[in-house]
C-alpha cells in the first residue's frame, strides 16, 4: 500500500479504537479523524490516481462521517459496554473486509537493477508488407509488430519519471481483465506501477556496441 493509503487506514483505526473509550469531552476531536482520512483520500486521488481497491474503504469512511453527524445531535453515550464492544467489533470486521483488496492487489514496487548502467526504453512498430494480417477484417491489412527495446542508458534523465509497466491509458489492464473474465477494471492498478527504465533515455557511451537479445513472447504477451 502507498504511504497515503497507510495513513488513511491508521486514522480509521485510531478512530475506532478511541470509540471504546469515548466521552462527551473527547467526542469532537475523534469525529474529525474520519474527515481527515477522507481529505487524505482526496489528496491521494489527485496525486496518485484513485485505484478501485480503495473504493470500499472510502465508502466506509463516508459511512463513519454520516454516523458521526447523526450522533452529534445526541449528547448521551451508550453506557452498555457489551453493546459498545459489539459495535466496535462489527466495525473492525467491516474495516478488515475493506482492506482485503488493497492488501491482495497492491501497486508493487519493482526491484532496482544492479550494474553500472541506467536503463533506457523505446518502442516502435515494424511492418511486414508481405504478410497478411489475419486478426482484422480489412483484406488489405498487413502484419504489424509492436517492438520495445531496453538498452544501457547513460544516466537518469533529469526531471523525468520512470516509464510505467503498462500504458497509463488503461488499454492493457482492460484487455487482461477481460481475458480473465474479471470485468474491465481488475488489473487496472498495474498501470500505476513504475519500472526502472526511462523512455528514450540517451544510450550509454561506455561501450562502442552492445549485444542484442531478442525475446519473443507467448500469445498473451504484450510486445516483442
Protein Blocks (a to p, Z undefined) as FASTA:
>chain_A
ZZklmmmmmmmmmmmmmmmmgcfklmmmmmmmmmmmmmmmmmmmmmnopafklmmmmmmm
mmmmmmmmmmmmpmbdcfblklmmmmmmmmmmmmmmmmmmmmmmccddddddedjbdcdd
dddddddfkbccfkbfblkbccddddddddddfbdcehiacddfbdfklmmmmmmmmmno
najmlmmmmmmpccfbdehiacdfkbfbdcdddddddfklmbZZ
